[in-house]
Amino acid sequence: NRELAFAHSIRAAGVTYALTRDCNKGILSNCACVESSRNLVKDWSGCHDNVKFGDVLSRYFLNGLETGSRKKALINLRNNLQKRR
Protein backbone atom coordinates (compact mmCIF):
# COMPACT_ATOMS: atom_id res chain seq x y z
CA ASN A 1 0.00 0.00 0.00
CA ARG A 2 1.03 3.62 -0.37
CA GLU A 3 1.67 4.24 3.30
CA LEU A 4 4.05 1.31 3.58
CA ALA A 5 5.87 2.39 0.43
CA PHE A 6 6.21 5.89 1.87
CA ALA A 7 7.53 4.51 5.17
CA HIS A 8 10.14 2.38 3.36
CA SER A 9 11.20 5.36 1.29
CA ILE A 10 11.63 7.56 4.37
CA ARG A 11 13.56 4.80 6.15
CA ALA A 12 15.91 4.38 3.19
CA ALA A 13 16.50 8.13 2.97
CA GLY A 14 17.17 8.28 6.71
CA VAL A 15 19.73 5.48 6.58
CA THR A 16 21.47 7.15 3.63
CA TYR A 17 21.55 10.48 5.48
CA ALA A 18 22.94 8.91 8.67
CA LEU A 19 25.69 7.06 6.79
CA THR A 20 26.60 10.18 4.81
CA ARG A 21 26.73 12.29 7.98
CA ASP A 22 28.85 9.74 9.85
CA CYS A 23 31.23 9.52 6.89
CA ASN A 24 31.67 13.29 6.91
CA LYS A 25 32.33 13.31 10.67
CA GLY A 26 34.99 10.62 10.32
CA ILE A 27 33.03 8.03 12.31
CA LEU A 28 33.14 5.54 9.43
CA SER A 29 36.57 4.41 8.31
CA ASN A 30 36.02 3.31 4.70
CA CYS A 31 34.84 6.56 3.16
CA ALA A 32 36.43 9.82 2.13
CA CYS A 33 35.72 13.31 0.87
CA VAL A 34 34.24 13.63 -2.57
CA GLU A 35 37.34 14.40 -4.65
CA SER A 36 35.71 16.86 -7.05
CA SER A 37 34.34 18.91 -4.16
CA ARG A 38 37.26 18.86 -1.77
CA ASN A 39 38.98 21.98 -3.08
CA LEU A 40 35.77 23.97 -3.38
CA VAL A 41 34.78 23.73 0.26
CA LYS A 42 37.96 23.09 2.21
CA ASP A 43 37.97 26.66 3.48
CA TRP A 44 34.44 26.32 4.91
CA SER A 45 33.79 22.82 6.12
CA GLY A 46 36.67 20.59 5.08
CA CYS A 47 34.72 18.20 2.91
CA HIS A 48 31.40 17.71 1.17
CA ASP A 49 29.13 14.90 2.30
CA ASN A 50 29.88 11.74 0.36
CA VAL A 51 26.26 11.01 -0.58
CA LYS A 52 27.27 8.38 -3.11
CA PHE A 53 28.98 6.37 -0.37
CA GLY A 54 25.92 6.66 1.89
CA ASP A 55 23.63 5.60 -0.93
CA VAL A 56 25.68 2.54 -1.87
CA LEU A 57 26.12 1.39 1.71
CA SER A 58 22.43 1.92 2.51
CA ARG A 59 21.52 -0.28 -0.46
CA TYR A 60 23.58 -3.16 0.93
CA PHE A 61 22.20 -2.64 4.41
CA LEU A 62 18.51 -2.22 3.57
CA ASN A 63 18.36 -4.75 0.76
CA GLY A 64 20.09 -7.28 2.99
CA LEU A 65 17.29 -6.95 5.53
CA GLU A 66 14.67 -8.21 3.09
CA THR A 67 13.64 -11.73 4.00
CA GLY A 68 10.38 -13.61 4.03
CA SER A 69 8.14 -14.21 1.06
CA ARG A 70 9.64 -13.43 -2.31
CA LYS A 71 6.71 -11.22 -3.29
CA LYS A 72 6.93 -9.08 -0.15
CA ALA A 73 10.73 -8.83 -0.41
CA LEU A 74 10.49 -7.65 -4.03
CA ILE A 75 7.93 -5.02 -3.05
CA ASN A 76 10.16 -3.78 -0.24
CA LEU A 77 13.21 -3.67 -2.55
CA ARG A 78 11.17 -1.57 -4.97
CA ASN A 79 10.14 0.75 -2.13
CA ASN A 80 13.77 1.11 -1.04
CA LEU A 81 14.64 2.10 -4.59
CA GLN A 82 12.03 4.87 -4.61
CA LYS A 83 14.00 7.08 -2.25
CA ARG A 84 16.82 7.17 -4.81
CA ARG A 85 14.63 8.79 -7.45
Backbone as CSV, one residue per row, in Angstrom:
resi,resn,N_x,N_y,N_z,CA_x,CA_y,CA_z,C_x,C_y,C_z
1,ASN,0.828,-1.187,0.000,0.000,0.000,0.000,0.869,1.246,0.000
2,ARG,0.277,2.368,-0.236,1.032,3.621,-0.371,1.746,4.027,0.911
3,GLU,1.072,3.841,2.028,1.667,4.241,3.303,2.927,3.437,3.610
4,LEU,2.877,2.152,3.345,4.047,1.306,3.577,5.188,1.684,2.632
5,ALA,4.851,1.966,1.392,5.868,2.394,0.430,6.515,3.700,0.884
6,PHE,5.697,4.616,1.380,6.212,5.893,1.874,7.137,5.666,3.073
7,ALA,6.718,4.800,3.991,7.531,4.514,5.173,8.881,3.901,4.782
8,HIS,8.882,2.989,3.827,10.141,2.384,3.364,11.034,3.432,2.707
9,SER,10.436,4.318,1.957,11.196,5.362,1.288,11.848,6.298,2.305
10,ILE,11.092,6.684,3.318,11.626,7.560,4.367,12.738,6.845,5.143
11,ARG,12.541,5.576,5.437,13.557,4.798,6.152,14.850,4.747,5.339
12,ALA,14.729,4.474,4.051,15.908,4.384,3.190,16.635,5.723,3.121
13,ALA,15.886,6.803,3.008,16.503,8.129,2.966,17.195,8.441,4.291
14,GLY,16.580,8.050,5.395,17.171,8.285,6.713,18.468,7.526,6.913
15,VAL,18.505,6.289,6.468,19.729,5.484,6.579,20.832,6.101,5.723
16,THR,20.486,6.516,4.510,21.472,7.151,3.631,22.019,8.424,4.266
17,TYR,21.132,9.236,4.833,21.555,10.477,5.481,22.495,10.190,6.655
18,ALA,22.127,9.226,7.496,22.943,8.907,8.670,24.329,8.412,8.261
19,LEU,24.396,7.562,7.258,25.687,7.055,6.790,26.528,8.173,6.188
20,THR,25.897,9.051,5.422,26.598,10.179,4.812,27.140,11.116,5.884
21,ARG,26.329,11.410,6.883,26.735,12.295,7.977,27.897,11.687,8.761
22,ASP,27.786,10.396,9.086,28.850,9.739,9.849,30.148,9.661,9.051
23,CYS,30.048,9.510,7.749,31.229,9.521,6.888,31.913,10.882,6.975
24,ASN,31.135,11.939,6.869,31.672,13.294,6.915,32.333,13.587,8.253
25,LYS,31.781,13.061,9.338,32.326,13.308,10.674,33.538,12.437,10.992
26,GLY,33.852,11.487,10.099,34.994,10.623,10.324,34.692,9.425,11.208
27,ILE,33.423,9.165,11.474,33.028,8.033,12.312,33.213,6.718,11.563
28,LEU,32.966,6.733,10.263,33.139,5.542,9.431,34.522,5.577,8.801
29,SER,35.178,4.429,8.747,36.572,4.415,8.307,36.768,4.202,6.809
30,ASN,35.808,3.651,6.111,36.016,3.306,4.700,35.386,4.297,3.735
31,CYS,35.383,5.555,4.081,34.844,6.562,3.164,35.743,7.790,3.198
32,ALA,35.568,8.656,2.225,36.434,9.824,2.126,35.665,10.991,1.539
33,CYS,36.317,12.133,1.508,35.725,13.308,0.874,35.465,13.026,-0.594
34,VAL,34.497,13.711,-1.136,34.244,13.628,-2.566,35.343,14.431,-3.240
35,GLU,36.146,13.773,-4.065,37.336,14.398,-4.648,37.030,15.685,-5.405
36,SER,35.997,15.689,-6.220,35.714,16.863,-7.046,35.275,18.054,-6.216
37,SER,34.843,17.824,-4.995,34.341,18.908,-4.162,35.337,19.357,-3.105
38,ARG,36.351,18.588,-2.885,37.262,18.856,-1.771,37.845,20.267,-1.833
39,ASN,38.340,20.677,-2.969,38.980,21.983,-3.079,37.989,23.131,-2.990
40,LEU,36.762,22.903,-3.388,35.767,23.967,-3.383,35.338,24.364,-1.981
41,VAL,35.332,23.433,-1.058,34.781,23.728,0.256,35.777,23.586,1.400
42,LYS,37.025,23.343,1.113,37.962,23.089,2.205,38.093,24.285,3.144
43,ASP,37.877,25.487,2.626,37.974,26.664,3.479,36.798,26.776,4.441
44,TRP,35.647,26.179,4.087,34.443,26.321,4.906,34.220,25.146,5.843
45,SER,34.193,23.955,5.282,33.794,22.821,6.125,34.735,21.631,6.026
46,GLY,35.731,21.689,5.185,36.673,20.594,5.080,36.332,19.572,4.026
47,CYS,35.073,19.295,3.799,34.718,18.197,2.907,33.215,18.192,2.674
48,HIS,32.824,17.908,1.460,31.401,17.705,1.171,30.966,16.353,1.685
49,ASP,29.673,16.212,1.948,29.134,14.902,2.303,29.298,13.957,1.128
50,ASN,29.716,12.747,1.400,29.881,11.738,0.360,28.562,10.970,0.233
51,VAL,27.599,11.581,-0.448,26.262,11.011,-0.578,26.298,9.705,-1.354
52,LYS,27.179,9.615,-2.331,27.275,8.376,-3.110,27.650,7.202,-2.206
53,PHE,28.599,7.412,-1.311,28.984,6.366,-0.370,27.798,5.965,0.501
54,GLY,27.084,6.950,1.048,25.924,6.664,1.887,24.847,5.909,1.145
55,ASP,24.646,6.268,-0.111,23.632,5.604,-0.925,24.002,4.146,-1.190
56,VAL,25.242,3.913,-1.571,25.679,2.541,-1.874,25.615,1.669,-0.622
57,LEU,26.122,2.175,0.486,26.119,1.387,1.715,24.700,1.135,2.220
58,SER,23.821,2.119,2.075,22.433,1.916,2.514,21.737,0.862,1.663
59,ARG,22.094,0.775,0.386,21.517,-0.280,-0.461,21.870,-1.658,0.075
60,TYR,23.151,-1.863,0.380,23.578,-3.157,0.925,22.865,-3.458,2.241
61,PHE,22.802,-2.455,3.099,22.196,-2.643,4.413,20.701,-2.934,4.307
62,LEU,19.963,-2.070,3.634,18.505,-2.224,3.570,18.085,-3.419,2.729
63,ASN,18.735,-3.617,1.614,18.361,-4.746,0.765,18.710,-6.072,1.429
64,GLY,19.725,-6.074,2.266,20.091,-7.284,2.987,19.105,-7.654,4.078
65,LEU,18.289,-6.689,4.500,17.290,-6.954,5.535,16.059,-7.663,4.994
66,GLU,15.898,-7.669,3.686,14.673,-8.211,3.093,14.684,-9.731,3.105
67,THR,13.815,-10.279,3.913,13.640,-11.725,3.995,12.150,-12.018,3.940
68,GLY,11.793,-13.250,4.051,10.380,-13.609,4.033,9.943,-14.003,2.639
69,SER,8.672,-13.799,2.365,8.140,-14.209,1.064,8.796,-13.417,-0.052
70,ARG,8.994,-14.068,-1.161,9.644,-13.429,-2.310,8.854,-12.214,-2.784
71,LYS,7.541,-12.324,-2.821,6.714,-11.217,-3.293,6.871,-9.994,-2.389
72,LYS,6.796,-10.198,-1.084,6.934,-9.082,-0.149,8.338,-8.481,-0.219
73,ALA,9.351,-9.327,-0.323,10.726,-8.832,-0.409,10.921,-7.987,-1.663
74,LEU,10.363,-8.422,-2.782,10.485,-7.651,-4.026,9.786,-6.305,-3.908
75,ILE,8.641,-6.281,-3.259,7.926,-5.016,-3.054,8.762,-4.085,-2.183
76,ASN,9.341,-4.611,-1.120,10.165,-3.781,-0.240,11.427,-3.284,-0.941
77,LEU,12.039,-4.110,-1.774,13.206,-3.670,-2.545,12.826,-2.533,-3.485
78,ARG,11.660,-2.641,-4.096,11.172,-1.567,-4.971,10.951,-0.291,-4.163
79,ASN,10.372,-0.422,-2.976,10.135,0.748,-2.133,11.448,1.385,-1.691
80,ASN,12.454,0.569,-1.393,13.768,1.114,-1.040,14.353,1.903,-2.202
81,LEU,14.128,1.437,-3.402,14.640,2.102,-4.593,13.984,3.463,-4.804
82,GLN,12.755,3.630,-4.379,12.026,4.871,-4.613,12.707,6.080,-3.990
83,LYS,13.366,5.918,-2.872,14.005,7.078,-2.245,15.176,7.576,-3.070
84,ARG,15.680,6.765,-3.982,16.815,7.172,-4.808,16.386,7.956,-6.033
85,ARG,15.118,8.075,-6.252,14.626,8.786,-7.447,14.250,10.197,-7.146
